[in-house]
């Protein structure tokens, strides 16, 4: 199976249009357009009953001690963890593309609602839910797509991998406000093929010059 996008080059920088936040002249960052990228795929294996889609950042600091702090950077050698930006299940077997902006076009403060999404899919929680927990302005349950927003002082450029899974089942056995790890556990043994695209993003002014 092959996955492609017209929104950015595989391995290249993700434009700020597809990000949750972008660099700002004052206050370091500001909310961005938060448009989901376009996707299309070919060479789908015989027997595919549905698709799952996951986008995650594997460069997220494992400790928040230095995150977004003045006069310092998050060290490159700090252990990194996954942060899920988009979790989708039950995309229909005959689907071959997702349009730019079809799933997200702007930041929804407090998070998008869950339930049924485009093409009859279901969208799970992304990890902004935990990131904004306790924040009186931004807190809430964030479902669906929310794009890159790495720490503005991180010494690493972050990588965002979109993975499409062709599944042998027409329904993925997750319920309610499910998460990325829950989907990955549920589809074990049911993946006929998978394909990925990776883009990069940073808000660190030093790395942008």
C-alpha positions as CSV (number, residue, x, y, z in Angstrom):
1,X,0.0,0.0,0.0
2,X,1.2,3.5,-0.8
3,X,0.3,6.7,1.0
4,X,0.8,10.2,-0.4
5,X,-0.1,13.8,0.3
6,X,0.0,17.1,-1.7
7,X,0.3,19.1,1.6
8,X,4.0,18.5,2.2
9,X,6.9,16.4,0.9
10,X,7.5,13.1,2.6
11,X,10.4,13.8,5.0
12,X,10.1,17.5,4.5
13,X,8.8,20.4,6.6
14,X,5.1,20.7,7.4
15,X,3.7,24.1,6.5
16,X,2.3,26.1,9.4
17,X,-1.2,25.9,7.8
18,X,-1.4,22.3,9.1
19,X,-0.2,23.1,12.6
20,X,-2.1,23.8,15.8
21,X,0.4,26.6,16.6
22,X,2.9,28.7,14.8
23,X,5.7,31.0,15.8
24,X,4.7,34.5,16.7
25,X,6.7,37.8,16.9
26,X,5.4,38.4,20.4
27,X,4.6,35.7,23.0
28,X,6.6,33.0,21.1
29,X,3.6,31.2,19.5
30,X,0.1,31.7,18.4
31,X,-2.8,29.5,17.2
32,X,-2.5,28.4,13.6
33,X,-4.9,27.3,10.8
34,X,-5.0,23.7,12.1
35,X,-6.1,22.3,8.7
36,X,-5.7,18.5,8.2
37,X,-3.5,17.5,5.3
38,X,-4.7,15.8,2.2
39,X,-4.1,12.1,1.9
40,X,-4.5,9.5,-0.8
41,X,-3.6,5.9,-1.1
42,X,-3.2,3.1,-3.6
43,X,-2.3,-0.6,-3.8
44,X,-4.9,-1.6,-1.2
45,X,-4.6,-5.3,-0.4
46,X,-7.4,-7.7,-1.3
47,X,-9.6,-8.4,1.7
48,X,-9.5,-4.9,3.2
49,X,-12.6,-4.2,5.1
50,X,-11.8,-0.8,6.7
51,X,-8.9,1.5,7.4
52,X,-7.5,3.1,10.6
53,X,-5.4,6.3,10.5
54,X,-3.0,7.5,13.2
55,X,-0.7,10.5,13.3
56,X,1.8,10.8,16.1
57,X,4.9,12.8,17.1
58,X,7.7,10.6,18.5
59,X,9.9,13.5,19.6
60,X,7.9,14.8,22.6
61,X,9.9,15.5,25.8
62,X,9.3,12.9,28.5
63,X,9.7,15.7,31.1
64,X,8.0,19.1,31.0
65,X,10.6,20.7,33.3
66,X,12.3,22.8,30.6
67,X,9.3,23.0,28.2
68,X,8.6,26.6,27.0
69,X,10.9,28.1,29.6
70,X,12.8,31.3,28.9
71,X,16.6,31.3,28.5
72,X,16.9,27.5,28.1
73,X,16.2,24.8,25.6
74,X,14.8,21.3,26.1
75,X,18.0,19.2,25.8
76,X,18.3,16.9,22.8
77,X,19.4,13.9,24.9
78,X,16.2,14.0,27.0
79,X,14.2,10.7,26.5
80,X,11.3,11.2,24.1
81,X,7.7,9.8,24.1
82,X,4.8,9.6,21.6
83,X,2.1,12.2,21.3
84,X,-1.0,11.3,19.3
85,X,-2.4,14.1,17.0
86,X,-5.0,12.1,15.1
87,X,-6.8,8.8,15.7
88,X,-9.4,7.5,13.2
89,X,-11.1,4.1,12.8
90,X,-13.7,2.6,10.6
91,X,-12.8,4.5,7.4
92,X,-14.7,2.5,4.7
93,X,-12.9,0.0,2.5
94,X,-13.7,1.8,-0.8
95,X,-12.2,5.2,0.4
96,X,-9.0,6.2,-1.3
97,X,-8.5,9.8,-0.3
98,X,-9.1,12.5,2.4
99,X,-9.4,16.1,1.3
100,X,-7.4,18.9,2.9
101,X,-9.5,20.5,5.6
102,X,-12.2,17.8,5.5
103,X,-11.6,16.7,9.1
104,X,-10.3,20.0,10.6
105,X,-10.2,23.6,9.6
106,X,-9.2,25.7,12.5
107,X,-8.5,25.3,16.2
108,X,-11.6,24.5,18.4
109,X,-10.8,25.8,21.9
110,X,-11.8,23.0,24.4
111,X,-11.6,20.4,21.6
112,X,-13.7,19.0,18.9
113,X,-16.5,16.6,19.8
114,X,-16.1,12.9,19.2
115,X,-18.5,10.4,17.6
116,X,-19.1,9.9,13.9
117,X,-16.8,11.8,11.5
118,X,-16.6,12.1,7.7
119,X,-17.3,9.0,5.7
120,X,-18.9,7.3,8.7
121,X,-15.6,7.0,10.6
122,X,-15.1,7.4,14.3
123,X,-12.4,9.8,15.7
124,X,-10.6,9.2,19.0
125,X,-9.0,11.5,21.5
126,X,-5.7,13.1,20.7
127,X,-3.1,14.0,23.4
128,X,-3.9,17.7,23.6
129,X,-6.6,16.4,26.0
130,X,-3.9,15.6,28.6
131,X,-1.7,18.5,27.6
132,X,-4.4,21.1,28.4
133,X,-5.8,19.3,31.4
134,X,-6.5,21.9,34.1
135,X,-6.1,24.8,31.8
136,X,-9.3,27.0,32.4
137,X,-9.2,28.4,28.9
138,X,-8.0,25.5,26.7
139,X,-9.0,22.4,28.7
140,X,-11.3,19.8,27.3
141,X,-11.6,16.6,25.4
142,X,-9.8,17.0,22.1
143,X,-11.1,14.5,19.4
144,X,-10.0,14.3,15.8
145,X,-7.1,16.2,14.1
146,X,-5.1,18.8,15.9
147,X,-1.7,19.5,14.3
148,X,1.8,20.2,15.4
149,X,2.6,22.4,18.4
150,X,6.0,21.4,19.7
151,X,7.7,23.4,22.5
152,X,9.1,26.6,21.1
153,X,12.4,26.0,22.9
154,X,12.9,22.4,22.0
155,X,16.4,21.7,20.6
156,X,15.0,18.9,18.4
157,X,13.0,19.3,15.2
158,X,9.9,17.1,15.7
159,X,8.7,14.3,13.4
160,X,5.1,13.6,12.6
161,X,4.2,10.2,11.2
162,X,0.9,9.5,9.5
163,X,0.2,5.8,9.3
164,X,-2.7,4.3,7.4
165,X,-3.6,0.7,8.3
166,X,-5.6,-1.6,5.9
167,X,-7.6,-3.9,8.2
168,X,-9.3,-7.3,7.8
169,X,-12.3,-6.1,9.9
170,X,-15.0,-3.6,9.1
171,X,-15.2,-2.3,12.7
172,X,-12.4,-1.7,15.2
173,X,-13.3,-2.9,18.7
174,X,-12.8,0.4,20.6
175,X,-15.6,2.4,22.2
176,X,-16.3,5.9,23.5
177,X,-13.4,8.3,23.6
178,X,-10.7,5.9,22.6
179,X,-7.0,6.7,22.3
180,X,-4.1,5.9,19.9
181,X,-2.6,3.1,22.1
182,X,-6.0,1.5,22.4
183,X,-6.5,1.4,18.7
184,X,-3.0,0.0,18.1
185,X,-3.8,-2.8,20.6
186,X,-7.2,-3.5,19.1
187,X,-5.9,-3.9,15.5
188,X,-3.1,-6.4,16.4
189,X,-3.4,-9.4,14.1
190,X,-5.8,-7.5,11.8
191,X,-3.4,-5.4,9.8
192,X,-3.2,-6.5,6.1
193,X,-0.9,-3.6,5.1
194,X,0.3,-0.2,6.3
195,X,1.9,2.8,4.8
196,X,3.4,6.0,6.3
197,X,4.3,9.6,5.5
198,X,6.5,11.7,7.8
199,X,6.8,15.5,8.1
200,X,8.8,17.7,10.4
201,X,7.9,20.9,12.3
202,X,9.6,23.2,14.8
203,X,8.8,26.5,16.5
204,X,12.3,27.1,17.8
205,X,13.5,30.4,16.2
206,X,17.1,29.1,16.3
207,X,16.2,26.1,14.2
208,X,14.1,28.1,11.8
209,X,17.0,30.3,10.6
